[in-house]
Amino acid sequence: MSAERSAAAQAPRKRVPDFFIVGHHKSGTTALYEMLRRHPQIYMPDLKEPRFFADDLRFQFGAKTSERLPQTLEEYLSLFEAAKPEQRVGEASPSYLKSHTAAGAIADVQPAARIIAILREPASFVRSLQFQLLQEHVETERDLGRAMAHEELTREGRKVRRYSDHVHYVEQLRRYHALFPPEQVLVLIYDDFRRDNEATMRTVLRFLDVDDESPIHVMDANPTVSVRSVRLDNLVRRLYGGGGPASRVVGAAVRTLTPQGLRRRLTRTIRRRVVYGKPQPPDESVMMELRTRFKGEVVALSEYLDRDLVTLWGYDEVG
Protein backbone atom coordinates (compact mmCIF):
# COMPACT_ATOMS: atom_id res chain seq x y z
CA MET A 1 0.00 0.00 0.00
CA SER A 2 1.37 3.41 -0.95
CA ALA A 3 2.12 5.89 1.83
CA GLU A 4 -0.55 8.22 0.47
CA ARG A 5 -3.26 5.56 0.48
CA SER A 6 -2.14 4.34 3.86
CA ALA A 7 -2.70 7.85 5.16
CA ALA A 8 -6.21 7.78 3.72
CA ALA A 9 -6.95 4.55 5.53
CA GLN A 10 -5.89 6.24 8.78
CA ALA A 11 -7.92 9.39 8.19
CA PRO A 12 -11.51 8.72 9.30
CA ARG A 13 -12.51 12.35 8.78
CA LYS A 14 -12.06 11.91 5.05
CA ARG A 15 -14.93 10.30 3.18
CA VAL A 16 -13.71 7.27 1.27
CA PRO A 17 -16.32 5.70 -1.02
CA ASP A 18 -18.49 2.95 0.44
CA PHE A 19 -19.08 1.34 -2.93
CA PHE A 20 -17.57 1.19 -6.40
CA ILE A 21 -19.14 0.46 -9.78
CA VAL A 22 -16.10 -1.14 -11.36
CA GLY A 23 -17.35 -1.87 -14.87
CA HIS A 24 -17.51 -2.94 -17.62
CA HIS A 25 -17.73 -0.13 -20.17
CA LYS A 26 -20.76 -0.17 -22.51
CA SER A 27 -22.64 -2.40 -20.09
CA GLY A 28 -25.03 0.00 -18.37
CA THR A 29 -22.61 1.59 -15.90
CA THR A 30 -23.62 5.11 -16.93
CA ALA A 31 -27.33 4.38 -16.51
CA LEU A 32 -26.69 2.79 -13.13
CA TYR A 33 -24.58 5.75 -12.03
CA GLU A 34 -27.22 8.26 -13.12
CA MET A 35 -30.04 6.41 -11.34
CA LEU A 36 -28.10 5.82 -8.13
CA ARG A 37 -26.99 9.43 -7.77
CA ARG A 38 -30.66 10.49 -7.74
CA HIS A 39 -31.34 8.38 -4.64
CA PRO A 40 -31.54 10.60 -1.52
CA GLN A 41 -29.45 8.17 0.56
CA ILE A 42 -26.61 8.01 -1.98
CA TYR A 43 -23.95 10.51 -2.96
CA MET A 44 -21.95 10.17 -6.16
CA PRO A 45 -19.79 13.01 -7.57
CA ASP A 46 -20.44 14.81 -10.83
CA LEU A 47 -17.24 13.29 -12.21
CA LYS A 48 -18.48 9.86 -13.19
CA GLU A 49 -15.12 8.19 -13.77
CA PRO A 50 -12.35 9.36 -11.41
CA ARG A 51 -10.25 6.27 -12.37
CA PHE A 52 -7.98 7.08 -9.44
CA PHE A 53 -7.19 3.51 -8.42
CA ALA A 54 -6.41 2.25 -11.94
CA ASP A 55 -2.75 3.26 -11.72
CA ASP A 56 -1.64 0.65 -14.23
CA LEU A 57 -3.94 2.02 -16.95
CA ARG A 58 -3.08 5.71 -16.70
CA PHE A 59 -0.76 5.45 -19.70
CA GLN A 60 -3.83 4.52 -21.79
CA PHE A 61 -6.07 7.39 -20.68
CA GLY A 62 -4.55 10.06 -22.90
CA ALA A 63 -3.14 13.44 -21.89
CA LYS A 64 -6.40 15.42 -22.05
CA THR A 65 -8.34 12.83 -20.06
CA SER A 66 -5.60 12.50 -17.46
CA GLU A 67 -5.53 16.26 -16.92
CA ARG A 68 -9.19 16.19 -15.86
CA LEU A 69 -8.74 13.30 -13.41
CA PRO A 70 -7.69 13.61 -9.76
CA GLN A 71 -3.93 13.23 -9.51
CA THR A 72 -3.53 13.07 -5.74
CA LEU A 73 -5.42 11.39 -2.95
CA GLU A 74 -6.46 14.80 -1.63
CA GLU A 75 -7.97 15.70 -5.00
CA TYR A 76 -9.73 12.33 -5.16
CA LEU A 77 -11.23 12.54 -1.67
CA SER A 78 -12.36 16.10 -2.31
CA LEU A 79 -14.87 14.66 -4.80
CA PHE A 80 -16.89 13.32 -1.87
CA GLU A 81 -16.71 16.26 0.54
CA ALA A 82 -20.29 17.34 -0.17
CA ALA A 83 -21.75 13.99 0.92
CA LYS A 84 -23.99 14.06 3.97
CA PRO A 85 -22.90 11.90 6.94
CA GLU A 86 -25.90 9.59 6.53
CA GLN A 87 -25.39 9.03 2.80
CA ARG A 88 -23.69 6.09 1.14
CA VAL A 89 -20.82 7.38 -0.96
CA GLY A 90 -19.86 5.79 -4.25
CA GLU A 91 -18.14 6.26 -7.58
CA ALA A 92 -18.19 4.59 -10.98
CA SER A 93 -14.97 3.87 -12.88
CA PRO A 94 -15.43 1.06 -15.43
CA SER A 95 -11.67 0.83 -15.92
CA TYR A 96 -11.35 -0.68 -12.41
CA LEU A 97 -12.48 -4.08 -13.69
CA LYS A 98 -9.87 -4.20 -16.43
CA SER A 99 -7.15 -2.83 -14.12
CA HIS A 100 -4.78 -5.31 -12.44
CA THR A 101 -4.13 -2.96 -9.51
CA ALA A 102 -7.47 -1.31 -8.72
CA ALA A 103 -8.92 -4.15 -6.61
CA GLY A 104 -5.93 -4.15 -4.27
CA ALA A 105 -5.81 -0.36 -4.07
CA ILE A 106 -9.50 -0.18 -3.20
CA ALA A 107 -9.13 -2.89 -0.55
CA ASP A 108 -6.25 -0.96 1.00
CA VAL A 109 -8.32 2.15 1.68
CA GLN A 110 -11.77 0.61 2.06
CA PRO A 111 -11.81 -3.11 2.96
CA ALA A 112 -15.56 -2.85 3.64
CA ALA A 113 -16.25 -1.57 0.12
CA ARG A 114 -19.10 -3.02 -1.88
CA ILE A 115 -18.22 -3.82 -5.45
CA ILE A 116 -20.62 -3.81 -8.41
CA ALA A 117 -19.64 -5.29 -11.78
CA ILE A 118 -21.79 -5.50 -14.91
CA LEU A 119 -20.88 -7.97 -17.65
CA ARG A 120 -22.08 -8.04 -21.24
CA GLU A 121 -21.97 -10.65 -24.00
CA PRO A 122 -18.45 -10.25 -25.41
CA ALA A 123 -19.17 -9.81 -29.13
CA SER A 124 -21.83 -7.13 -28.63
CA PHE A 125 -19.63 -5.50 -26.00
CA VAL A 126 -16.69 -5.26 -28.42
CA ARG A 127 -18.91 -3.84 -31.16
CA SER A 128 -20.37 -1.21 -28.83
CA LEU A 129 -16.91 -0.32 -27.51
CA GLN A 130 -15.68 0.22 -31.06
CA PHE A 131 -18.52 2.70 -31.67
CA GLN A 132 -17.56 4.57 -28.50
CA LEU A 133 -13.87 4.70 -29.43
CA LEU A 134 -14.78 6.03 -32.86
CA GLN A 135 -16.75 8.85 -31.21
CA GLU A 136 -13.81 9.59 -28.92
CA HIS A 137 -11.40 9.66 -31.89
CA VAL A 138 -9.36 6.85 -30.37
CA GLU A 139 -10.34 4.40 -33.13
CA THR A 140 -10.36 5.37 -36.81
CA GLU A 141 -11.25 2.02 -38.40
CA ARG A 142 -15.00 1.72 -38.93
CA ASP A 143 -14.87 -1.92 -40.05
CA LEU A 144 -15.05 -4.07 -36.91
CA GLY A 145 -13.23 -7.03 -38.45
CA ARG A 146 -10.28 -4.88 -39.50
CA ALA A 147 -10.31 -3.05 -36.17
CA MET A 148 -10.00 -6.37 -34.33
CA ALA A 149 -7.28 -7.56 -36.68
CA HIS A 150 -5.20 -4.48 -35.83
CA GLU A 151 -6.18 -4.09 -32.18
CA GLU A 152 -2.71 -4.76 -30.77
CA LEU A 153 -0.90 -1.55 -29.96
CA THR A 154 2.30 -0.54 -28.22
CA ARG A 155 1.90 2.15 -25.57
CA GLU A 156 4.91 3.32 -23.59
CA GLY A 157 6.74 0.12 -24.45
CA ARG A 158 3.82 -2.12 -23.43
CA LYS A 159 1.67 -4.18 -25.76
CA VAL A 160 -2.07 -3.77 -25.26
CA ARG A 161 -5.07 -5.14 -27.12
CA ARG A 162 -7.66 -2.41 -27.49
CA TYR A 163 -10.68 -4.74 -27.29
CA SER A 164 -9.73 -8.25 -26.21
CA ASP A 165 -7.98 -7.10 -23.02
CA HIS A 166 -11.41 -6.23 -21.63
CA VAL A 167 -12.79 -9.73 -22.11
CA HIS A 168 -11.10 -11.62 -19.28
CA TYR A 169 -14.17 -11.68 -17.11
CA VAL A 170 -13.28 -14.54 -14.79
CA GLU A 171 -9.75 -13.29 -14.15
CA GLN A 172 -11.12 -9.80 -13.46
CA LEU A 173 -13.77 -11.01 -11.01
CA ARG A 174 -11.27 -13.22 -9.20
CA ARG A 175 -9.16 -10.19 -8.36
CA TYR A 176 -12.08 -8.78 -6.39
CA HIS A 177 -13.26 -12.07 -4.90
CA ALA A 178 -9.72 -12.67 -3.62
CA LEU A 179 -9.87 -9.46 -1.55
CA PHE A 180 -13.54 -9.00 -0.69
CA PRO A 181 -15.99 -11.55 0.78
CA PRO A 182 -18.79 -12.76 -1.54
CA GLU A 183 -21.45 -10.66 0.20
CA GLN A 184 -19.52 -7.51 -0.77
CA VAL A 185 -19.38 -8.27 -4.50
CA LEU A 186 -22.43 -8.02 -6.76
CA VAL A 187 -22.12 -9.27 -10.34
CA LEU A 188 -24.88 -8.14 -12.70
CA ILE A 189 -25.60 -9.30 -16.23
CA TYR A 190 -26.31 -6.58 -18.77
CA ASP A 191 -29.22 -8.51 -20.30
CA ASP A 192 -31.06 -8.50 -16.96
CA PHE A 193 -30.46 -4.78 -16.60
CA ARG A 194 -31.84 -4.04 -20.08
CA ARG A 195 -34.80 -6.37 -19.69
CA ASP A 196 -35.94 -5.04 -16.29
CA ASN A 197 -34.10 -1.87 -15.43
CA GLU A 198 -36.11 -1.16 -12.31
CA ALA A 199 -35.85 -4.65 -10.79
CA THR A 200 -32.08 -4.65 -11.24
CA MET A 201 -31.87 -1.22 -9.69
CA ARG A 202 -33.78 -2.37 -6.60
CA THR A 203 -31.41 -5.34 -6.29
CA VAL A 204 -28.52 -2.87 -6.23
CA LEU A 205 -30.24 -0.70 -3.61
CA ARG A 206 -30.73 -3.70 -1.33
CA PHE A 207 -27.10 -4.64 -1.85
CA LEU A 208 -26.09 -1.14 -0.73
CA ASP A 209 -28.41 -1.27 2.31
CA VAL A 210 -30.43 1.78 1.33
CA ASP A 211 -34.17 2.22 0.85
CA ASP A 212 -35.16 0.07 -2.10
CA GLU A 213 -38.74 1.36 -2.17
CA SER A 214 -37.86 4.87 -3.31
CA PRO A 215 -39.17 5.97 -6.73
CA ILE A 216 -36.74 5.10 -9.52
CA HIS A 217 -36.18 7.22 -12.60
CA VAL A 218 -35.57 4.56 -15.23
CA MET A 219 -33.20 5.59 -18.01
CA ASP A 220 -31.12 4.16 -20.82
CA ALA A 221 -27.99 6.33 -20.74
CA ASN A 222 -25.40 6.41 -23.53
CA PRO A 223 -27.33 4.59 -26.29
CA THR A 224 -25.07 3.05 -28.90
CA VAL A 225 -24.67 5.21 -32.00
CA SER A 226 -22.54 4.81 -35.09
CA VAL A 227 -20.14 7.35 -36.60
CA ARG A 228 -21.29 7.73 -40.21
CA SER A 229 -18.05 9.38 -41.31
CA VAL A 230 -14.79 9.59 -39.37
CA ARG A 231 -13.56 12.26 -41.80
CA LEU A 232 -16.65 14.44 -41.25
CA ASP A 233 -16.43 13.97 -37.49
CA ASN A 234 -12.79 15.07 -37.52
CA LEU A 235 -13.71 18.11 -39.62
CA VAL A 236 -16.38 19.17 -37.11
CA ARG A 237 -13.95 18.64 -34.23
CA ARG A 238 -11.22 20.73 -35.89
CA LEU A 239 -13.59 23.48 -36.93
CA TYR A 240 -15.27 23.95 -33.56
CA GLY A 241 -12.59 22.55 -31.28
CA GLY A 242 -9.53 24.21 -32.74
CA GLY A 243 -7.35 21.28 -33.78
CA GLY A 244 -5.54 20.67 -37.04
CA PRO A 245 -3.52 23.00 -39.29
CA ALA A 246 -5.93 22.68 -42.23
CA SER A 247 -8.71 24.39 -40.32
CA ARG A 248 -6.59 26.84 -38.32
CA VAL A 249 -7.67 30.02 -40.12
CA VAL A 250 -11.36 29.13 -40.48
CA GLY A 251 -11.49 27.63 -37.01
CA ALA A 252 -9.99 30.78 -35.48
CA ALA A 253 -12.65 32.89 -37.14
CA VAL A 254 -15.42 30.60 -35.95
CA ARG A 255 -14.07 30.64 -32.41
CA THR A 256 -13.74 34.42 -32.44
CA LEU A 257 -17.31 35.00 -33.60
CA THR A 258 -18.99 32.17 -31.70
CA PRO A 259 -19.17 31.95 -27.88
CA GLN A 260 -17.78 28.75 -26.39
CA GLY A 261 -21.13 27.55 -25.05
CA LEU A 262 -22.79 28.05 -28.43
CA ARG A 263 -19.92 26.24 -30.17
CA ARG A 264 -20.43 23.24 -27.91
CA ARG A 265 -24.17 23.18 -28.61
CA LEU A 266 -23.55 23.50 -32.34
CA THR A 267 -21.01 20.67 -32.23
CA ARG A 268 -23.40 18.39 -30.36
CA THR A 269 -26.25 19.23 -32.75
CA ILE A 270 -24.19 18.65 -35.89
CA ARG A 271 -22.81 15.39 -34.56
CA ARG A 272 -26.23 14.15 -33.48
CA ARG A 273 -27.96 15.03 -36.77
CA VAL A 274 -25.19 14.58 -39.34
CA VAL A 275 -22.18 12.69 -37.99
CA TYR A 276 -23.85 10.10 -35.76
CA GLY A 277 -26.66 7.73 -36.64
CA LYS A 278 -28.31 4.48 -35.73
CA PRO A 279 -25.85 1.61 -36.20
CA GLN A 280 -26.26 -0.62 -39.22
CA PRO A 281 -26.94 -4.32 -38.52
CA PRO A 282 -23.69 -6.06 -37.60
CA ASP A 283 -21.76 -8.22 -40.03
CA GLU A 284 -22.83 -11.65 -38.80
CA SER A 285 -19.70 -13.33 -40.09
CA VAL A 286 -17.56 -10.99 -37.98
CA MET A 287 -19.83 -11.45 -34.97
CA MET A 288 -19.55 -15.22 -35.32
CA GLU A 289 -15.76 -14.94 -35.47
CA LEU A 290 -15.84 -12.96 -32.23
CA ARG A 291 -18.17 -15.45 -30.52
CA THR A 292 -15.92 -18.30 -31.57
CA ARG A 293 -12.95 -16.42 -30.20
CA PHE A 294 -14.62 -15.66 -26.86
CA LYS A 295 -16.58 -18.87 -26.30
CA GLY A 296 -14.02 -20.27 -23.87
CA GLU A 297 -14.39 -17.15 -21.71
CA VAL A 298 -18.18 -17.45 -21.72
CA VAL A 299 -18.03 -21.12 -20.74
CA ALA A 300 -15.62 -20.33 -17.91
CA LEU A 301 -17.77 -17.43 -16.72
CA SER A 302 -20.88 -19.62 -16.72
CA GLU A 303 -19.12 -22.10 -14.47
CA TYR A 304 -17.68 -19.37 -12.27
CA LEU A 305 -21.03 -17.66 -11.68
CA ASP A 306 -23.02 -20.91 -11.77
CA ARG A 307 -25.32 -19.46 -14.42
CA ASP A 308 -25.92 -20.65 -17.97
CA LEU A 309 -24.65 -17.69 -19.95
CA VAL A 310 -23.68 -19.99 -22.81
CA THR A 311 -27.36 -20.42 -23.66
CA LEU A 312 -28.43 -16.91 -22.68
CA TRP A 313 -25.84 -15.34 -24.98
CA GLY A 314 -26.32 -17.85 -27.82
CA TYR A 315 -22.93 -19.52 -27.50
CA ASP A 316 -24.50 -22.98 -27.51
CA GLU A 317 -24.79 -22.48 -31.28
CA VAL A 318 -21.09 -21.65 -31.63
CA GLY A 319 -18.85 -24.53 -32.67
C-alpha positions as CSV (number, residue, x, y, z in Angstrom):
1,M,0.0,0.0,0.0
2,S,1.4,3.4,-0.9
3,A,2.1,5.9,1.8
4,E,-0.6,8.2,0.5
5,R,-3.3,5.6,0.5
6,S,-2.1,4.3,3.9
7,A,-2.7,7.8,5.2
8,A,-6.2,7.8,3.7
9,A,-6.9,4.5,5.5
10,Q,-5.9,6.2,8.8
11,A,-7.9,9.4,8.2
12,P,-11.5,8.7,9.3
13,R,-12.5,12.4,8.8
14,K,-12.1,11.9,5.0
15,R,-14.9,10.3,3.2
16,V,-13.7,7.3,1.3
17,P,-16.3,5.7,-1.0
18,D,-18.5,3.0,0.4
19,F,-19.1,1.3,-2.9
20,F,-17.6,1.2,-6.4
21,I,-19.1,0.5,-9.8
22,V,-16.1,-1.1,-11.4
23,G,-17.4,-1.9,-14.9
24,H,-17.5,-2.9,-17.6
25,H,-17.7,-0.1,-20.2
26,K,-20.8,-0.2,-22.5
27,S,-22.6,-2.4,-20.1
28,G,-25.0,0.0,-18.4
29,T,-22.6,1.6,-15.9
30,T,-23.6,5.1,-16.9
31,A,-27.3,4.4,-16.5
32,L,-26.7,2.8,-13.1
33,Y,-24.6,5.8,-12.0
34,E,-27.2,8.3,-13.1
35,M,-30.0,6.4,-11.3
36,L,-28.1,5.8,-8.1
37,R,-27.0,9.4,-7.8
38,R,-30.7,10.5,-7.7
39,H,-31.3,8.4,-4.6
40,P,-31.5,10.6,-1.5
41,Q,-29.5,8.2,0.6
42,I,-26.6,8.0,-2.0
43,Y,-24.0,10.5,-3.0
44,M,-21.9,10.2,-6.2
45,P,-19.8,13.0,-7.6
46,D,-20.4,14.8,-10.8
47,L,-17.2,13.3,-12.2
48,K,-18.5,9.9,-13.2
49,E,-15.1,8.2,-13.8
50,P,-12.4,9.4,-11.4
51,R,-10.2,6.3,-12.4
52,F,-8.0,7.1,-9.4
53,F,-7.2,3.5,-8.4
54,A,-6.4,2.3,-11.9
55,D,-2.8,3.3,-11.7
56,D,-1.6,0.6,-14.2
57,L,-3.9,2.0,-17.0
58,R,-3.1,5.7,-16.7
59,F,-0.8,5.5,-19.7
60,Q,-3.8,4.5,-21.8
61,F,-6.1,7.4,-20.7
62,G,-4.5,10.1,-22.9
63,A,-3.1,13.4,-21.9
64,K,-6.4,15.4,-22.0
65,T,-8.3,12.8,-20.1
66,S,-5.6,12.5,-17.5
67,E,-5.5,16.3,-16.9
68,R,-9.2,16.2,-15.9
69,L,-8.7,13.3,-13.4
70,P,-7.7,13.6,-9.8
71,Q,-3.9,13.2,-9.5
72,T,-3.5,13.1,-5.7
73,L,-5.4,11.4,-2.9
74,E,-6.5,14.8,-1.6
75,E,-8.0,15.7,-5.0
76,Y,-9.7,12.3,-5.2
77,L,-11.2,12.5,-1.7
78,S,-12.4,16.1,-2.3
79,L,-14.9,14.7,-4.8
80,F,-16.9,13.3,-1.9
81,E,-16.7,16.3,0.5
82,A,-20.3,17.3,-0.2
83,A,-21.7,14.0,0.9
84,K,-24.0,14.1,4.0
85,P,-22.9,11.9,6.9
86,E,-25.9,9.6,6.5
87,Q,-25.4,9.0,2.8
88,R,-23.7,6.1,1.1
89,V,-20.8,7.4,-1.0
90,G,-19.9,5.8,-4.3
91,E,-18.1,6.3,-7.6
92,A,-18.2,4.6,-11.0
93,S,-15.0,3.9,-12.9
94,P,-15.4,1.1,-15.4
95,S,-11.7,0.8,-15.9
96,Y,-11.4,-0.7,-12.4
97,L,-12.5,-4.1,-13.7
98,K,-9.9,-4.2,-16.4
99,S,-7.2,-2.8,-14.1
100,H,-4.8,-5.3,-12.4
101,T,-4.1,-3.0,-9.5
102,A,-7.5,-1.3,-8.7
103,A,-8.9,-4.2,-6.6
104,G,-5.9,-4.2,-4.3
105,A,-5.8,-0.4,-4.1
106,I,-9.5,-0.2,-3.2
107,A,-9.1,-2.9,-0.6
108,D,-6.3,-1.0,1.0
109,V,-8.3,2.1,1.7
110,Q,-11.8,0.6,2.1
111,P,-11.8,-3.1,3.0
112,A,-15.6,-2.9,3.6
113,A,-16.3,-1.6,0.1
114,R,-19.1,-3.0,-1.9
115,I,-18.2,-3.8,-5.5
116,I,-20.6,-3.8,-8.4
117,A,-19.6,-5.3,-11.8
118,I,-21.8,-5.5,-14.9
119,L,-20.9,-8.0,-17.6
120,R,-22.1,-8.0,-21.2
121,E,-22.0,-10.7,-24.0
122,P,-18.4,-10.2,-25.4
123,A,-19.2,-9.8,-29.1
124,S,-21.8,-7.1,-28.6
125,F,-19.6,-5.5,-26.0
126,V,-16.7,-5.3,-28.4
127,R,-18.9,-3.8,-31.2
128,S,-20.4,-1.2,-28.8
129,L,-16.9,-0.3,-27.5
130,Q,-15.7,0.2,-31.1
131,F,-18.5,2.7,-31.7
132,Q,-17.6,4.6,-28.5
133,L,-13.9,4.7,-29.4
134,L,-14.8,6.0,-32.9
135,Q,-16.8,8.8,-31.2
136,E,-13.8,9.6,-28.9
137,H,-11.4,9.7,-31.9
138,V,-9.4,6.8,-30.4
139,E,-10.3,4.4,-33.1
140,T,-10.4,5.4,-36.8
141,E,-11.2,2.0,-38.4
142,R,-15.0,1.7,-38.9
143,D,-14.9,-1.9,-40.0
144,L,-15.1,-4.1,-36.9
145,G,-13.2,-7.0,-38.4
146,R,-10.3,-4.9,-39.5
147,A,-10.3,-3.0,-36.2
148,M,-10.0,-6.4,-34.3
149,A,-7.3,-7.6,-36.7
150,H,-5.2,-4.5,-35.8
151,E,-6.2,-4.1,-32.2
152,E,-2.7,-4.8,-30.8
153,L,-0.9,-1.5,-30.0
154,T,2.3,-0.5,-28.2
155,R,1.9,2.2,-25.6
156,E,4.9,3.3,-23.6
157,G,6.7,0.1,-24.5
158,R,3.8,-2.1,-23.4
159,K,1.7,-4.2,-25.8
160,V,-2.1,-3.8,-25.3
161,R,-5.1,-5.1,-27.1
162,R,-7.7,-2.4,-27.5
163,Y,-10.7,-4.7,-27.3
164,S,-9.7,-8.2,-26.2
165,D,-8.0,-7.1,-23.0
166,H,-11.4,-6.2,-21.6
167,V,-12.8,-9.7,-22.1
168,H,-11.1,-11.6,-19.3
169,Y,-14.2,-11.7,-17.1
170,V,-13.3,-14.5,-14.8
171,E,-9.8,-13.3,-14.1
172,Q,-11.1,-9.8,-13.5
173,L,-13.8,-11.0,-11.0
174,R,-11.3,-13.2,-9.2
175,R,-9.2,-10.2,-8.4
176,Y,-12.1,-8.8,-6.4
177,H,-13.3,-12.1,-4.9
178,A,-9.7,-12.7,-3.6
179,L,-9.9,-9.5,-1.6
180,F,-13.5,-9.0,-0.7
181,P,-16.0,-11.5,0.8
182,P,-18.8,-12.8,-1.5
183,E,-21.4,-10.7,0.2
184,Q,-19.5,-7.5,-0.8
185,V,-19.4,-8.3,-4.5
186,L,-22.4,-8.0,-6.8
187,V,-22.1,-9.3,-10.3
188,L,-24.9,-8.1,-12.7
189,I,-25.6,-9.3,-16.2
190,Y,-26.3,-6.6,-18.8
191,D,-29.2,-8.5,-20.3
192,D,-31.1,-8.5,-17.0
193,F,-30.5,-4.8,-16.6
194,R,-31.8,-4.0,-20.1
195,R,-34.8,-6.4,-19.7
196,D,-35.9,-5.0,-16.3
197,N,-34.1,-1.9,-15.4
198,E,-36.1,-1.2,-12.3
199,A,-35.8,-4.6,-10.8
200,T,-32.1,-4.7,-11.2
201,M,-31.9,-1.2,-9.7
202,R,-33.8,-2.4,-6.6
203,T,-31.4,-5.3,-6.3
204,V,-28.5,-2.9,-6.2
205,L,-30.2,-0.7,-3.6
206,R,-30.7,-3.7,-1.3
207,F,-27.1,-4.6,-1.9
208,L,-26.1,-1.1,-0.7
209,D,-28.4,-1.3,2.3
210,V,-30.4,1.8,1.3
211,D,-34.2,2.2,0.9
212,D,-35.2,0.1,-2.1
213,E,-38.7,1.4,-2.2
214,S,-37.9,4.9,-3.3
215,P,-39.2,6.0,-6.7
216,I,-36.7,5.1,-9.5
217,H,-36.2,7.2,-12.6
218,V,-35.6,4.6,-15.2
219,M,-33.2,5.6,-18.0
220,D,-31.1,4.2,-20.8
221,A,-28.0,6.3,-20.7
222,N,-25.4,6.4,-23.5
223,P,-27.3,4.6,-26.3
224,T,-25.1,3.0,-28.9
225,V,-24.7,5.2,-32.0
226,S,-22.5,4.8,-35.1
227,V,-20.1,7.3,-36.6
228,R,-21.3,7.7,-40.2
229,S,-18.0,9.4,-41.3
230,V,-14.8,9.6,-39.4
231,R,-13.6,12.3,-41.8
232,L,-16.6,14.4,-41.2
233,D,-16.4,14.0,-37.5
234,N,-12.8,15.1,-37.5
235,L,-13.7,18.1,-39.6
236,V,-16.4,19.2,-37.1
237,R,-14.0,18.6,-34.2
238,R,-11.2,20.7,-35.9
239,L,-13.6,23.5,-36.9
240,Y,-15.3,24.0,-33.6
241,G,-12.6,22.6,-31.3
242,G,-9.5,24.2,-32.7
243,G,-7.4,21.3,-33.8
244,G,-5.5,20.7,-37.0
245,P,-3.5,23.0,-39.3
246,A,-5.9,22.7,-42.2
247,S,-8.7,24.4,-40.3
248,R,-6.6,26.8,-38.3
249,V,-7.7,30.0,-40.1
250,V,-11.4,29.1,-40.5
251,G,-11.5,27.6,-37.0
252,A,-10.0,30.8,-35.5
253,A,-12.7,32.9,-37.1
254,V,-15.4,30.6,-36.0
255,R,-14.1,30.6,-32.4
256,T,-13.7,34.4,-32.4
257,L,-17.3,35.0,-33.6
258,T,-19.0,32.2,-31.7
259,P,-19.2,31.9,-27.9
260,Q,-17.8,28.8,-26.4
261,G,-21.1,27.6,-25.0
262,L,-22.8,28.1,-28.4
263,R,-19.9,26.2,-30.2
264,R,-20.4,23.2,-27.9
265,R,-24.2,23.2,-28.6
266,L,-23.5,23.5,-32.3
267,T,-21.0,20.7,-32.2
268,R,-23.4,18.4,-30.4
269,T,-26.2,19.2,-32.7
270,I,-24.2,18.6,-35.9
271,R,-22.8,15.4,-34.6
272,R,-26.2,14.1,-33.5
273,R,-28.0,15.0,-36.8
274,V,-25.2,14.6,-39.3
275,V,-22.2,12.7,-38.0
276,Y,-23.9,10.1,-35.8
277,G,-26.7,7.7,-36.6
278,K,-28.3,4.5,-35.7
279,P,-25.9,1.6,-36.2
280,Q,-26.3,-0.6,-39.2
281,P,-26.9,-4.3,-38.5
282,P,-23.7,-6.1,-37.6
283,D,-21.8,-8.2,-40.0
284,E,-22.8,-11.6,-38.8
285,S,-19.7,-13.3,-40.1
286,V,-17.6,-11.0,-38.0
287,M,-19.8,-11.5,-35.0
288,M,-19.5,-15.2,-35.3
289,E,-15.8,-14.9,-35.5
290,L,-15.8,-13.0,-32.2
291,R,-18.2,-15.5,-30.5
292,T,-15.9,-18.3,-31.6
293,R,-12.9,-16.4,-30.2
294,F,-14.6,-15.7,-26.9
295,K,-16.6,-18.9,-26.3
296,G,-14.0,-20.3,-23.9
297,E,-14.4,-17.2,-21.7
298,V,-18.2,-17.4,-21.7
299,V,-18.0,-21.1,-20.7
300,A,-15.6,-20.3,-17.9
301,L,-17.8,-17.4,-16.7
302,S,-20.9,-19.6,-16.7
303,E,-19.1,-22.1,-14.5
304,Y,-17.7,-19.4,-12.3
305,L,-21.0,-17.7,-11.7
306,D,-23.0,-20.9,-11.8
307,R,-25.3,-19.5,-14.4
308,D,-25.9,-20.7,-18.0
309,L,-24.6,-17.7,-19.9
310,V,-23.7,-20.0,-22.8
311,T,-27.4,-20.4,-23.7
312,L,-28.4,-16.9,-22.7
313,W,-25.8,-15.3,-25.0
314,G,-26.3,-17.9,-27.8
315,Y,-22.9,-19.5,-27.5
316,D,-24.5,-23.0,-27.5
317,E,-24.8,-22.5,-31.3
318,V,-21.1,-21.7,-31.6
319,G,-18.9,-24.5,-32.7
